[in-house]
């Protein structure tokens, strides 16, 4: 285990902060690597792990406290609303039967969540029974850091089988599969994403708010840029350059680091060139995600044509419960956009050393495989759930219609997108490279640096963050 301890500490120092919030509320679903960066980079887990079908006999639960670590309130709200037997005590405590549930929630800002989780996991072996981590949550951008260590239990060791997980989307399992092929987590979400557009603006600028017609206007980046020019002429902004970044970065042809060297993919270069052109034409902004200026587009007076996001964005980022917002009036529409992509998601991991293994198993199975629970989550929380069967049901009738989308049913597109997610270029360096690249390029977009100067800023920052790579 010592080798893993050193690894976790080392990688924690190599990784920067990952946004995980919508605005200051820290409520979006929205980071790092394994002990061996080479083996992790080569491992994208393209095969579903072989979880044994043989029954596993777990020891009797002895824990009086169930400690859950997360970065926001999302999973807490899901468990509160959808797990039978959970009773809320206060904002950080609950009860499941005789077990006290303690929520250890630390925002992701400045990597605080991971730092807090790392400290707890490093102390797991010697921790008092009531202080041991039982469940912890991870995001895609840094899942490998945790699942490729001994701190996360293989689901097969909890007695969770391939048959239990057969209805899930494969990419959601690939993300949390370690370098030995062991599945180490499970998610209730499938986070394929698309373009969320302002219906009134679409009618004004395009003459229609029909999703198929709007999709035709943004079907590829060339058409998207043409539409952006019309949007700017009408006095709107298309969105922020930071909204489009993940669409481009999800569709690269290679990994960020190849043979120890940072490689800027042609699709990332295209994002730079397209974004600069649109910013100079005043068709896109450089607003930071979750910032006040970025959030103005949630209201009609913000004059923003759209946002890019997955289903969790509907619920957590569009403020449908606030008077005067576009979502509150059912004023958004949804289409796939220029390229299919995914964004975020939350995975539940069982901590090695938990003294509540049976309860942990039941929570994972209930929250990520129970079709009735998943359908309830989709309908009540406007989430895209990790069940092919449930999404097919939602797409087939009015039960999948969403008020904030003007009654549109997006589940057919979301399900199709989930099938297309390609993780072959996922690597342990993604979070740091993506963050530093966007940060550096903002100087170029705003006219504070030339393109070459911004690239030099990125290369310097990434070598400081990851001393094991070069960026010549």
C-alpha positions as CSV (number, residue, x, y, z in Angstrom):
1,X,0.0,0.0,0.0
2,X,3.0,2.4,0.6
3,X,3.6,2.6,-3.1
4,X,0.1,3.7,-3.6
5,X,0.4,6.2,-0.8
6,X,3.4,7.9,-2.4
7,X,1.6,7.8,-5.8
8,X,-1.5,9.6,-4.5
9,X,0.5,12.3,-2.9
10,X,2.7,12.8,-5.9
11,X,-0.2,13.1,-8.3
12,X,-2.1,15.4,-6.0
13,X,0.7,17.9,-6.3
14,X,0.7,17.6,-10.1
15,X,-2.9,18.4,-10.6
16,X,-4.7,21.7,-10.6
17,X,-8.3,22.7,-9.9
18,X,-11.2,21.5,-11.9
19,X,-14.4,23.4,-12.0
20,X,-17.4,21.6,-10.6
21,X,-19.9,24.2,-10.0
22,X,-22.5,26.3,-11.7
23,X,-21.9,29.8,-10.4
24,X,-21.0,30.1,-6.7
25,X,-23.5,27.5,-5.6
26,X,-21.1,24.6,-6.1
27,X,-24.0,22.5,-7.4
28,X,-23.1,21.3,-10.9
29,X,-22.1,17.8,-11.7
30,X,-19.5,18.6,-13.4
31,X,-9.0,16.1,-11.1
32,X,-5.7,13.7,-12.0
33,X,-3.8,10.4,-12.4
34,X,-2.6,7.0,-11.3
35,X,0.6,5.8,-9.7
36,X,2.2,5.0,-13.0
37,X,1.5,7.8,-15.4
38,X,2.7,5.8,-18.4
39,X,0.4,2.8,-17.7
40,X,-2.5,5.1,-16.9
41,X,-2.1,7.0,-20.1
42,X,-2.1,3.8,-22.1
43,X,-5.2,2.6,-20.2
44,X,-8.5,3.9,-21.4
45,X,-10.2,0.7,-20.4
46,X,-12.0,0.0,-23.6
47,X,-13.3,-3.3,-22.3
48,X,-16.0,-3.7,-19.7
49,X,-14.4,-5.2,-16.6
50,X,-14.9,-8.8,-15.8
51,X,-17.0,-8.7,-12.7
52,X,-17.4,-12.2,-11.4
53,X,-20.9,-13.7,-11.3
54,X,-20.1,-15.8,-8.3
55,X,-21.7,-14.6,-5.1
56,X,-19.5,-12.6,-2.7
57,X,-20.1,-13.0,1.0
58,X,-19.5,-9.7,2.6
59,X,-18.7,-9.3,6.3
60,X,-21.5,-8.0,8.5
61,X,-21.7,-4.2,8.6
62,X,-20.3,-2.9,11.9
63,X,-20.1,0.8,11.1
64,X,-22.2,3.2,13.0
65,X,-21.3,6.1,10.7
66,X,-21.3,6.2,6.9
67,X,-18.9,8.8,5.7
68,X,-19.5,10.1,2.2
69,X,-17.0,12.5,0.5
70,X,-18.1,14.8,-2.3
71,X,-17.6,18.3,-3.8
72,X,-21.2,19.5,-4.0
73,X,-24.8,18.8,-3.0
74,X,-25.8,16.9,-6.1
75,X,-25.4,13.3,-4.8
76,X,-26.7,14.3,-1.4
77,X,-29.9,15.5,-3.1
78,X,-30.2,12.4,-5.1
79,X,-29.8,10.1,-2.1
80,X,-32.2,12.2,-0.1
81,X,-34.9,12.2,-2.7
82,X,-34.5,8.7,-4.2
83,X,-33.0,6.3,-1.7
84,X,-35.7,4.7,0.4
85,X,-34.9,4.8,4.1
86,X,-32.7,7.9,4.0
87,X,-33.8,10.6,6.5
88,X,-32.3,14.0,6.5
89,X,-31.2,15.3,9.9
90,X,-29.5,18.5,8.9
91,X,-27.4,20.0,6.1
92,X,-24.5,17.6,6.7
93,X,-26.1,14.6,8.4
94,X,-28.7,12.0,7.7
95,X,-29.8,8.5,8.9
96,X,-30.2,5.2,7.1
97,X,-31.7,2.9,9.7
98,X,-29.3,3.0,12.7
99,X,-26.4,4.3,10.7
100,X,-25.5,8.0,10.9
101,X,-24.7,9.4,7.5
102,X,-22.1,12.2,7.5
103,X,-21.6,14.3,4.4
104,X,-18.0,15.6,4.0
105,X,-18.6,18.2,1.2
106,X,-15.7,20.3,0.1
107,X,-15.9,22.6,-2.9
108,X,-13.5,21.8,-5.8
109,X,-12.1,25.3,-5.9
110,X,-8.3,25.3,-5.8
111,X,-8.3,21.5,-5.8
112,X,-9.7,21.6,-2.2
113,X,-12.0,18.6,-2.6
114,X,-9.2,16.3,-3.9
115,X,-6.8,17.6,-1.2
116,X,-9.3,16.8,1.5
117,X,-10.2,13.4,0.1
118,X,-6.5,12.5,-0.4
119,X,-5.8,13.3,3.3
120,X,-8.6,11.1,4.4
121,X,-7.7,8.2,2.2
122,X,-4.0,8.4,3.2
123,X,-5.2,8.0,6.8
124,X,-7.7,5.3,6.1
125,X,-5.8,2.4,7.5
126,X,-5.3,4.0,10.9
127,X,-8.5,6.0,11.1
128,X,-11.0,5.3,13.9
129,X,-14.0,3.3,12.7
130,X,-16.3,6.4,12.8
131,X,-13.8,8.4,10.7
132,X,-13.2,5.9,7.9
133,X,-14.2,6.9,4.4
134,X,-17.1,4.7,3.1
135,X,-18.1,6.2,-0.2
136,X,-16.4,8.9,-2.2
137,X,-17.3,10.6,-5.5
138,X,-15.1,11.3,-8.5
139,X,-15.4,13.1,-11.8
140,X,-14.2,11.9,-15.2
141,X,-11.3,14.3,-15.4
142,X,-9.5,12.8,-12.4
143,X,-11.2,9.4,-11.9
144,X,-8.0,7.6,-12.9
145,X,-6.1,9.1,-10.0
146,X,-8.3,7.2,-7.6
147,X,-9.5,4.1,-9.4
148,X,-6.0,3.1,-10.3
149,X,-5.0,2.9,-6.7
150,X,-5.9,0.5,-3.9
151,X,-8.1,3.1,-2.2
152,X,-11.1,2.3,-4.4
153,X,-12.7,-1.2,-4.1
154,X,-13.4,-3.2,-7.2
155,X,-17.1,-3.6,-7.6
156,X,-16.8,-7.3,-8.0
157,X,-15.4,-7.4,-4.4
158,X,-18.7,-6.0,-3.3
159,X,-20.6,-8.7,-5.2
160,X,-21.7,-6.4,-7.9
161,X,-21.7,-8.3,-11.2
162,X,-21.7,-7.7,-14.9
163,X,-25.4,-8.7,-15.0
164,X,-26.2,-5.9,-12.5
165,X,-24.5,-3.3,-14.7
166,X,-25.5,-4.7,-18.1
167,X,-27.9,-1.8,-18.9
168,X,-25.3,0.9,-18.4
169,X,-23.5,2.8,-21.2
170,X,-20.1,1.3,-21.7
171,X,-18.2,4.6,-21.6
172,X,-19.4,5.2,-18.0
173,X,-17.6,2.0,-17.0
174,X,-14.5,2.7,-19.1
175,X,-13.8,5.9,-17.2
176,X,-13.6,4.1,-13.8
177,X,-11.9,0.9,-14.9
178,X,-8.3,0.5,-13.6
179,X,-5.2,-0.6,-15.5
180,X,-5.9,-4.2,-14.5
181,X,-9.4,-4.2,-15.9
182,X,-11.2,-3.8,-12.5
183,X,-14.3,-1.7,-12.4
184,X,-14.0,0.7,-9.5
185,X,-17.1,2.9,-9.6
186,X,-20.6,3.4,-11.0
187,X,-22.6,6.4,-12.1
188,X,-26.3,7.1,-12.3
189,X,-25.6,9.6,-15.1
190,X,-24.8,9.4,-18.8
191,X,-23.5,12.8,-19.7
192,X,-23.6,13.1,-23.5
193,X,-24.0,16.8,-24.2
194,X,-25.2,19.2,-26.9
195,X,-26.2,22.8,-27.7
196,X,-28.9,24.4,-25.5
197,X,-30.3,27.4,-27.4
198,X,-32.5,30.4,-26.7
199,X,-35.8,29.7,-28.5
200,X,-36.9,33.4,-28.8
201,X,-33.5,34.3,-30.1
202,X,-33.6,31.5,-32.6
203,X,-37.0,32.6,-33.9
204,X,-35.7,36.2,-34.2
205,X,-32.5,35.3,-36.0
206,X,-33.2,32.0,-37.8
207,X,-37.0,32.4,-38.2
208,X,-37.6,29.1,-36.3
209,X,-37.0,27.5,-33.0
210,X,-37.5,23.9,-34.3
211,X,-34.7,21.7,-33.0
212,X,-34.1,20.1,-36.4
213,X,-33.9,23.5,-38.1
214,X,-31.6,24.9,-35.4
215,X,-29.4,21.8,-35.7
216,X,-29.1,22.4,-39.4
217,X,-27.8,25.9,-38.7
218,X,-25.1,24.6,-36.3
219,X,-24.5,21.1,-37.9
220,X,-20.7,21.6,-38.2
221,X,-18.2,24.3,-37.2
222,X,-18.5,26.1,-40.6
223,X,-22.3,26.4,-40.3
224,X,-21.9,27.3,-36.6
225,X,-19.6,30.1,-37.5
226,X,-22.0,31.3,-40.2
227,X,-24.8,31.4,-37.7
228,X,-22.6,33.1,-35.1
229,X,-22.2,36.0,-37.6
230,X,-26.0,36.3,-37.9
231,X,-26.3,36.2,-34.1
232,X,-23.8,39.0,-33.7
233,X,-25.5,41.1,-36.3
234,X,-28.7,40.8,-34.3
235,X,-27.0,42.0,-31.2
236,X,-26.5,38.7,-29.4
237,X,-23.4,36.6,-28.5
238,X,-23.4,33.0,-29.6
239,X,-21.8,31.9,-26.2
240,X,-18.4,32.0,-24.5
241,X,-15.3,30.4,-26.1
242,X,-15.1,28.4,-22.9
243,X,-18.5,26.8,-23.7
244,X,-17.3,25.4,-27.0
245,X,-13.9,24.2,-25.7
246,X,-15.0,20.8,-24.5
247,X,-16.8,20.1,-27.8
248,X,-13.5,20.5,-29.6
249,X,-11.4,18.8,-27.0
250,X,-13.6,15.7,-26.9
251,X,-13.0,15.2,-30.6
252,X,-9.3,15.1,-30.8
253,X,-7.3,12.5,-32.7
254,X,-4.6,11.9,-30.1
255,X,-3.8,12.2,-26.4
256,X,-2.4,15.4,-24.8
257,X,0.9,13.6,-24.0
258,X,2.5,11.3,-26.4
259,X,5.9,9.6,-25.7
260,X,6.4,12.1,-22.9
261,X,5.8,15.2,-25.0
262,X,2.8,17.5,-25.0
263,X,1.0,17.5,-28.3
264,X,-1.5,20.1,-29.3
265,X,-4.1,18.4,-31.4
266,X,-5.4,19.9,-34.7
267,X,-8.9,20.2,-33.3
268,X,-7.6,22.1,-30.3
269,X,-5.8,24.4,-32.8
270,X,-9.0,24.8,-34.7
271,X,-10.7,25.9,-31.5
272,X,-8.1,28.6,-31.0
273,X,-8.5,29.9,-34.6
274,X,-12.3,29.7,-34.6
275,X,-12.6,31.3,-31.2
276,X,-10.2,34.2,-32.0
277,X,-12.1,35.0,-35.2
278,X,-15.5,34.9,-33.4
279,X,-14.2,37.0,-30.4
280,X,-12.8,39.6,-32.8
281,X,-16.1,39.7,-34.6
282,X,-17.9,40.2,-31.3
283,X,-19.8,36.9,-31.9
284,X,-18.5,35.1,-28.8
285,X,-17.3,36.2,-25.4
286,X,-14.3,35.1,-23.3
287,X,-16.4,34.8,-20.1
288,X,-15.2,32.2,-17.6
289,X,-17.7,29.4,-17.0
290,X,-19.8,29.9,-13.9
291,X,-18.9,33.6,-13.6
292,X,-21.4,36.4,-13.2
293,X,-21.0,37.7,-16.8
294,X,-21.3,34.1,-18.2
295,X,-24.5,33.6,-16.1
296,X,-26.2,36.6,-17.6
297,X,-27.3,34.6,-20.5
298,X,-29.7,32.6,-18.4
299,X,-32.0,35.6,-18.7
300,X,-33.4,37.2,-21.9
301,X,-31.6,40.5,-21.3
302,X,-28.3,38.7,-21.3
303,X,-28.6,38.4,-25.1
304,X,-26.8,35.0,-25.3
305,X,-27.9,32.6,-28.0
306,X,-27.0,29.4,-26.2
307,X,-24.8,27.3,-23.9
308,X,-23.2,23.9,-24.5
309,X,-24.0,21.3,-21.9
310,X,-25.3,17.9,-20.8
311,X,-28.6,17.1,-19.0
312,X,-27.2,18.0,-15.6
313,X,-26.8,21.5,-17.0
314,X,-30.6,21.7,-17.4
315,X,-31.2,21.1,-13.7
316,X,-28.2,22.8,-12.1
317,X,-27.2,25.7,-14.3
318,X,-30.2,27.2,-15.9
319,X,-32.1,28.4,-12.8
320,X,-35.5,27.1,-13.9
321,X,-36.9,27.8,-10.4
322,X,-36.1,31.5,-10.6
323,X,-38.6,34.0,-11.9
324,X,-37.5,35.8,-15.1
325,X,-35.1,33.2,-16.4
326,X,-35.4,31.7,-19.8
327,X,-35.7,28.2,-18.2
328,X,-38.5,29.3,-16.0
329,X,-40.5,30.3,-19.0
330,X,-39.7,27.1,-20.9
331,X,-37.6,29.1,-23.3
332,X,-34.7,26.8,-24.1
333,X,-34.3,24.2,-26.9
334,X,-31.8,21.4,-27.4
335,X,-29.9,20.0,-30.4
336,X,-26.7,18.0,-30.8
337,X,-24.6,20.8,-32.2
338,X,-21.5,20.7,-34.4
339,X,-19.9,17.6,-32.8
340,X,-21.1,15.0,-30.3
341,X,-19.3,15.1,-27.0
342,X,-19.8,14.5,-23.3
343,X,-19.1,16.5,-20.2
344,X,-18.7,15.5,-16.6
345,X,-20.7,13.1,-14.5
346,X,-20.3,11.8,-11.0
347,X,-19.1,8.3,-10.1
348,X,-19.7,6.6,-6.8
349,X,-16.7,4.7,-5.4
350,X,-16.5,2.4,-2.5
351,X,-13.5,3.1,-0.2
352,X,-11.3,0.2,0.7
353,X,-11.6,-0.4,4.5
354,X,-15.3,0.6,4.7
355,X,-17.0,-1.1,7.6
356,X,-20.4,-0.7,5.9
357,X,-19.8,-2.8,2.7
358,X,-23.3,-4.1,2.5
359,X,-24.9,-0.7,2.8
360,X,-22.4,0.7,0.3
361,X,-23.2,-2.0,-2.1
362,X,-27.0,-1.4,-1.8
363,X,-26.5,2.4,-2.3
364,X,-24.5,1.8,-5.5
365,X,-26.9,-0.7,-6.9
366,X,-30.0,1.3,-6.0
367,X,-28.8,4.6,-7.2
368,X,-27.1,3.4,-10.4
369,X,-28.9,0.3,-11.6
370,X,-32.5,0.4,-10.2
371,X,-34.6,1.3,-13.2
372,X,-37.5,2.7,-11.2
373,X,-35.1,4.9,-9.2
374,X,-33.3,6.0,-12.4
375,X,-36.5,6.9,-14.1
376,X,-37.6,8.9,-11.1
377,X,-34.3,10.8,-11.2
378,X,-34.7,11.6,-14.9
379,X,-38.3,12.8,-14.5
380,X,-37.9,14.8,-11.3
381,X,-34.4,16.1,-11.7
382,X,-34.2,16.5,-15.6
383,X,-31.1,14.2,-15.6
384,X,-29.9,11.9,-18.3
385,X,-29.5,8.6,-16.5
386,X,-27.2,5.6,-17.1
387,X,-29.8,3.1,-18.3
388,X,-30.4,2.3,-22.0
389,X,-33.8,0.9,-21.1
390,X,-34.9,4.0,-19.2
391,X,-33.7,6.4,-21.8
392,X,-35.5,4.4,-24.5
393,X,-38.7,4.6,-22.4
394,X,-38.4,8.3,-21.9
395,X,-37.7,9.0,-25.5
396,X,-40.7,7.0,-26.6
397,X,-43.5,9.1,-25.0
398,X,-44.3,12.3,-23.3
399,X,-42.8,11.2,-20.0
400,X,-39.5,12.6,-21.3
401,X,-40.8,16.0,-22.1
402,X,-39.0,18.8,-20.2
403,X,-40.8,22.0,-19.2
404,X,-37.6,24.1,-19.3
405,X,-37.1,23.0,-22.9
406,X,-40.6,24.1,-23.9
407,X,-41.9,20.6,-23.7
408,X,-39.2,19.2,-25.9
409,X,-38.1,15.6,-25.3
410,X,-34.3,15.4,-25.6
411,X,-33.8,11.8,-24.6
412,X,-33.4,10.3,-28.1
413,X,-30.5,12.7,-28.8
414,X,-29.0,12.2,-25.4
415,X,-29.1,8.4,-25.7
416,X,-27.6,8.5,-29.2
417,X,-24.9,10.7,-28.0
418,X,-24.0,8.4,-25.1
419,X,-23.5,5.6,-27.5
420,X,-21.0,7.7,-29.5
421,X,-18.7,8.7,-26.6
422,X,-15.1,7.8,-27.5
423,X,-12.6,7.7,-24.6
424,X,-9.7,6.4,-26.6
425,X,-7.8,9.6,-26.1
426,X,-8.5,10.0,-22.4
427,X,-5.4,10.5,-20.3
428,X,-4.2,11.3,-16.9
429,X,-3.0,14.8,-18.1
430,X,-6.3,16.0,-19.4
431,X,-7.4,18.2,-16.6
432,X,-4.2,20.1,-16.2
433,X,-3.6,20.5,-20.0
434,X,-7.2,21.6,-20.7
435,X,-7.2,24.2,-17.8
436,X,-3.8,25.7,-18.6
437,X,-4.5,25.8,-22.3
438,X,-7.7,27.7,-21.9
439,X,-6.1,30.0,-19.4
440,X,-3.2,30.8,-21.7
441,X,-5.4,31.3,-24.8
442,X,-7.6,33.8,-23.0
443,X,-4.7,36.2,-23.2
444,X,-4.6,35.8,-26.9
445,X,-8.3,36.2,-27.4
446,X,-8.4,39.4,-25.3
447,X,-5.4,40.9,-27.2
448,X,-3.0,40.7,-24.3
449,X,-0.6,38.3,-26.0
450,X,0.2,37.0,-29.4
451,X,-0.7,33.5,-30.3
452,X,2.9,32.4,-29.9
453,X,3.3,34.1,-26.6
454,X,0.1,32.4,-25.3
455,X,1.4,29.1,-26.5
456,X,4.7,29.7,-24.6
457,X,2.6,30.5,-21.5
458,X,0.8,27.2,-21.8
459,X,4.0,25.2,-22.3
460,X,5.8,26.8,-19.3
461,X,2.7,26.2,-17.1
462,X,2.2,22.6,-18.1
463,X,5.9,21.6,-17.6
464,X,5.7,23.1,-14.1
465,X,2.6,21.2,-13.4
466,X,3.8,17.9,-14.9
467,X,7.6,17.8,-14.6
468,X,7.7,14.4,-16.3
469,X,6.7,15.8,-19.7
470,X,8.3,18.1,-22.2
471,X,6.6,20.8,-24.3
472,X,9.2,22.0,-26.9
